[in-house]
């Protein structure tokens, strides 16, 4: 099969299209012929040597894909611990969903990682409910654009931070009540203190203090990334005084059983919304698989809105 390998693992890595050994299905896993996949920041970290795959997972990059089951031809979109940057992958039967008829295969390939990340951290860990107010950092990212839509569909108010006025406008068009350009405005001073039930944060260290300030008493801060750094000093008394819950979360390292539970719950809650396109991934640009390096450069530049997709489709 064709797939992308990483040469020179580290800061100067190169992504090369090669012939690789095909995966072998077993009693719990099915073979999927991949048509599209998407680039996630975790892929960049893995290629740089910072985020190795979980034990037993494919070393090939790619945490999601869409394609057809080799056994019955069904169009499916899949959550992967690795293996998406290839023409085939083996997928646990509990880690796939049928592609909504309203979705293109490019959209389907960009759905599972971001949708399930947003769902897990906002609704399961963050316990967001109708009427809550949620602050989403990185609102124009793949996770952010999906989170805005999930919250809008669920009657949850969202405020986001994003890195340009255009990104802010796009987030508001998706349903955010307010978007703050963090490059030109201090969101910690601009937004009202003690006003958020939940904050979804992909930045980390530099945002911890203002996040605590902005959360209501009994608020929840869910940390899903460390793009701004991992180390900071805080006054723990502020957490105690406001009874704030600080929750760290990664989706990739969860057991297959837990992922299956999350996927089943997500489909039950949002399946109809996907079918009607009330929620749908925002696709910024599509690259052929052999241009994976260029796709990575675009994601690294943070000039995109939503998802960057890789395709093996020829038409």
VMD Tcl script that draws the C-alpha trace (Angstrom):
set ca {
  {0.00 0.00 0.00}
  {1.02 3.63 -0.34}
  {1.72 5.59 2.80}
  {3.69 8.47 4.24}
  {6.84 7.71 6.19}
  {8.76 10.20 8.32}
  {12.40 10.66 7.40}
  {14.80 12.44 9.78}
  {12.46 12.33 12.79}
  {12.90 15.67 14.57}
  {12.53 19.41 13.88}
  {13.66 19.04 10.24}
  {11.57 15.97 9.42}
  {10.56 15.09 5.86}
  {7.35 13.32 4.82}
  {7.88 10.86 1.99}
  {5.33 8.81 0.04}
  {6.48 5.18 -0.12}
  {5.26 1.64 -0.57}
  {4.57 0.21 2.89}
  {3.46 -3.18 4.18}
  {-0.35 -3.37 4.29}
  {-2.05 -3.86 7.67}
  {-3.80 -7.14 8.47}
  {-7.36 -7.20 9.87}
  {-8.37 -9.58 12.64}
  {-11.54 -10.54 14.51}
  {-11.93 -7.10 16.14}
  {-10.53 -4.87 13.41}
  {-11.69 -4.30 9.84}
  {-9.67 -3.17 6.85}
  {-10.61 0.26 5.53}
  {-9.55 1.53 2.12}
  {-8.76 5.14 2.90}
  {-9.92 7.96 0.65}
  {-9.24 10.96 2.89}
  {-7.52 11.83 6.14}
  {-6.75 15.09 7.94}
  {-3.78 16.82 9.52}
  {-3.84 17.37 13.27}
  {-1.23 19.15 15.36}
  {-0.51 15.84 17.05}
  {0.82 14.65 13.68}
  {3.33 17.50 13.62}
  {4.42 16.69 17.17}
  {4.84 13.01 16.33}
  {6.95 13.82 13.26}
  {9.12 16.07 15.43}
  {9.68 13.22 17.86}
  {7.61 14.61 20.73}
  {4.45 12.46 20.61}
  {5.05 8.77 19.94}
  {2.06 6.54 19.16}
  {0.54 4.47 21.97}
  {1.83 0.90 22.39}
  {0.55 -1.34 19.61}
  {-0.63 1.53 17.40}
  {0.53 2.07 13.83}
  {3.63 4.28 13.65}
  {2.18 5.93 10.52}
  {0.86 9.46 11.10}
  {-2.86 10.15 11.03}
  {-5.53 10.06 13.75}
  {-8.64 9.95 11.56}
  {-9.74 8.94 8.10}
  {-12.69 8.20 5.85}
  {-13.04 5.50 3.25}
  {-14.79 2.22 2.53}
  {-14.78 -1.02 4.48}
  {-13.00 -3.71 2.48}
  {-15.46 -6.37 3.67}
  {-18.76 -4.73 2.69}
  {-18.04 -1.46 0.85}
  {-19.73 0.74 3.47}
  {-18.51 4.34 3.60}
  {-17.13 4.99 7.08}
  {-15.26 7.64 9.01}
  {-12.80 6.40 11.59}
  {-10.96 7.41 14.73}
  {-7.40 6.06 14.72}
  {-4.51 5.86 17.19}
  {-2.31 6.12 14.07}
  {-2.21 4.98 10.47}
  {-4.29 7.54 8.57}
  {-1.62 8.77 6.13}
  {-1.90 5.63 4.00}
  {-4.14 3.92 1.48}
  {-5.33 1.33 4.03}
  {-5.76 1.05 7.78}
  {-7.16 -1.45 10.23}
  {-9.88 0.03 12.43}
  {-11.59 -1.36 15.50}
  {-15.27 -1.86 14.78}
  {-16.15 0.41 17.69}
  {-14.05 3.27 16.29}
  {-15.97 3.97 13.10}
  {-19.23 5.60 12.10}
  {-21.11 5.57 8.79}
  {-20.46 8.65 6.68}
  {-23.52 10.94 6.73}
  {-25.09 11.16 3.28}
  {-24.83 14.94 3.48}
  {-21.04 14.86 3.95}
  {-18.39 14.82 1.26}
  {-15.57 12.34 1.78}
  {-13.23 15.29 2.43}
  {-15.51 16.41 5.26}
  {-15.85 12.87 6.57}
  {-12.07 12.50 6.74}
  {-11.86 15.63 8.88}
  {-14.60 14.75 11.37}
  {-13.72 12.14 13.94}
  {-10.65 13.48 15.78}
  {-11.99 17.01 16.18}
  {-15.62 16.13 16.83}
  {-14.80 13.53 19.45}
  {-12.17 15.72 21.08}
  {-14.71 18.54 21.39}
  {-17.43 16.16 22.57}
  {-15.29 14.39 25.17}
  {-13.92 17.57 26.70}
  {-16.96 19.80 26.60}
  {-19.80 17.38 27.28}
  {-18.32 14.38 29.11}
  {-15.43 15.84 31.12}
  {-16.61 19.46 31.09}
  {-20.25 18.53 31.83}
  {-21.56 21.44 29.75}
  {-25.34 21.79 29.68}
  {-27.91 23.93 27.95}
  {-27.64 27.51 29.18}
  {-23.95 27.27 30.14}
  {-21.33 29.69 28.86}
  {-18.12 28.24 27.43}
  {-14.84 29.92 26.47}
  {-13.01 28.14 23.64}
  {-9.39 29.06 23.01}
  {-8.26 28.45 19.44}
  {-11.79 28.94 18.18}
  {-10.78 28.82 14.50}
  {-8.95 25.49 14.82}
  {-10.45 22.17 13.80}
  {-11.50 21.41 17.36}
  {-12.62 24.98 17.94}
  {-14.83 25.25 14.87}
  {-16.45 21.92 15.72}
  {-16.87 22.86 19.38}
  {-18.71 26.05 18.43}
  {-21.19 24.04 16.37}
  {-21.75 21.36 19.01}
  {-22.41 24.02 21.61}
  {-24.74 26.03 19.37}
  {-26.78 22.91 18.60}
  {-26.98 22.18 22.34}
  {-28.08 25.65 23.46}
  {-24.72 26.55 25.00}
  {-23.26 30.03 24.59}
  {-19.69 30.25 23.30}
  {-17.02 32.93 23.37}
  {-13.77 32.21 21.54}
  {-10.27 33.54 21.15}
  {-8.62 33.48 17.72}
  {-5.54 34.98 16.07}
  {-6.97 37.39 13.49}
  {-10.01 39.51 12.82}
  {-10.95 37.26 9.91}
  {-10.77 34.16 12.11}
  {-12.94 35.93 14.67}
  {-15.53 36.77 12.02}
  {-15.61 33.16 10.84}
  {-16.11 31.91 14.40}
  {-19.01 34.28 14.93}
  {-20.54 33.14 11.65}
  {-20.42 29.57 12.96}
  {-22.33 30.59 16.07}
  {-19.95 32.07 18.64}
  {-21.57 34.93 20.56}
  {-18.25 36.78 20.80}
  {-14.75 36.33 19.37}
  {-11.65 38.05 20.75}
  {-8.50 38.56 18.67}
  {-5.87 37.57 21.23}
  {-3.10 39.15 19.14}
  {-4.57 42.63 19.45}
  {-6.60 42.34 22.69}
  {-5.90 40.98 26.16}
  {-8.77 38.53 26.53}
  {-8.21 38.26 30.28}
  {-8.94 41.97 30.70}
  {-11.59 42.21 27.97}
  {-13.85 39.39 29.12}
  {-15.85 39.58 32.31}
  {-14.40 37.83 35.35}
  {-16.37 34.96 36.90}
  {-18.51 34.57 33.75}
  {-17.71 31.13 32.31}
  {-18.88 27.70 33.38}
  {-16.25 25.93 31.29}
  {-13.04 26.81 29.45}
  {-11.49 24.61 26.76}
  {-7.79 25.45 26.52}
  {-5.17 24.28 24.02}
  {-2.55 26.89 24.99}
  {-1.54 26.01 28.53}
  {0.86 27.91 30.77}
  {0.34 31.58 29.78}
  {-3.44 31.23 29.86}
  {-3.81 29.54 33.24}
  {-4.07 32.66 35.41}
  {-6.57 34.53 33.21}
  {-8.57 31.31 32.80}
  {-8.93 31.01 36.56}
  {-9.99 34.65 36.76}
  {-12.67 34.17 34.08}
  {-14.21 30.97 35.48}
  {-17.27 31.07 37.70}
  {-17.17 29.37 41.10}
  {-17.39 25.60 40.49}
  {-16.12 26.17 36.93}
  {-14.21 23.60 34.94}
  {-10.98 24.16 33.00}
  {-10.20 21.38 30.52}
  {-6.64 21.44 29.20}
  {-6.13 19.70 25.84}
  {-2.87 21.23 24.61}
  {0.29 23.07 25.58}
  {0.96 25.21 22.52}
  {2.04 28.11 24.73}
  {4.16 26.12 27.17}
  {3.87 23.64 30.01}
  {5.26 25.38 33.10}
  {3.74 28.22 35.11}
  {3.25 29.42 38.68}
  {-0.22 29.91 40.11}
  {-1.69 30.63 43.52}
  {-3.46 27.39 44.37}
  {-5.67 29.27 46.79}
  {-7.54 30.72 43.81}
  {-8.50 27.19 42.75}
  {-9.70 26.41 46.26}
  {-11.60 29.64 46.73}
  {-13.59 29.18 43.52}
  {-13.74 25.35 43.75}
  {-12.34 25.13 40.21}
  {-11.74 21.76 38.58}
  {-8.59 21.55 36.44}
  {-8.86 18.59 34.06}
  {-6.11 17.31 31.77}
  {-7.26 15.34 28.74}
  {-5.96 13.42 25.74}
  {-8.12 11.31 23.43}
  {-5.47 9.28 21.63}
  {-4.21 7.35 24.67}
  {-7.64 6.21 25.86}
  {-8.45 2.52 25.66}
  {-10.37 1.19 22.69}
  {-13.29 0.41 24.99}
  {-13.47 3.99 26.27}
  {-13.26 5.37 22.75}
  {-16.07 3.05 21.70}
  {-18.24 4.36 24.54}
  {-17.49 7.97 23.59}
  {-18.25 7.37 19.90}
  {-21.53 5.64 20.70}
  {-22.63 8.47 22.99}
  {-21.59 11.08 20.44}
  {-23.61 9.43 17.69}
  {-26.67 9.19 19.93}
  {-26.48 12.88 20.84}
  {-25.34 14.39 17.54}
  {-26.06 11.86 14.78}
  {-29.12 13.73 13.55}
  {-27.19 17.01 13.65}
  {-24.55 15.53 11.36}
  {-27.17 14.17 8.98}
  {-28.75 17.62 8.67}
  {-25.36 19.41 8.51}
  {-26.21 21.38 11.63}
  {-22.67 20.33 12.55}
  {-20.06 19.78 9.88}
  {-16.27 20.16 9.82}
  {-14.86 23.31 8.26}
  {-12.43 22.25 5.51}
  {-9.86 24.94 4.74}
  {-7.82 23.22 2.01}
  {-7.37 19.76 0.48}
  {-3.95 18.40 -0.53}
  {-3.11 15.14 -2.29}
  {-1.42 12.68 0.07}
  {1.95 13.12 -1.65}
  {1.87 16.80 -0.62}
  {1.60 15.99 3.09}
  {4.70 18.11 3.79}
  {3.00 21.20 2.37}
  {-0.12 20.43 4.39}
  {1.99 20.26 7.55}
  {3.60 23.59 6.74}
  {0.18 25.19 6.41}
  {-0.95 23.83 9.77}
  {2.32 24.93 11.39}
  {1.77 28.45 10.06}
  {-1.66 28.65 11.74}
  {-3.00 30.44 8.67}
  {-5.83 27.95 8.22}
  {-9.39 27.96 9.57}
  {-10.80 24.55 10.44}
  {-9.19 21.44 8.96}
  {-6.51 20.68 6.39}
  {-7.32 17.46 4.52}
  {-5.18 14.92 2.65}
  {-6.84 12.93 -0.12}
  {-6.13 9.79 -2.11}
  {-9.12 10.46 -4.37}
  {-8.27 11.02 -8.02}
  {-11.43 12.79 -9.13}
}
mol new
graphics top color blue
foreach p $ca { graphics top sphere $p radius 0.5 }
foreach p [lrange $ca 0 end-1] q [lrange $ca 1 end] { graphics top cylinder $p $q radius 0.2 }
display resetview
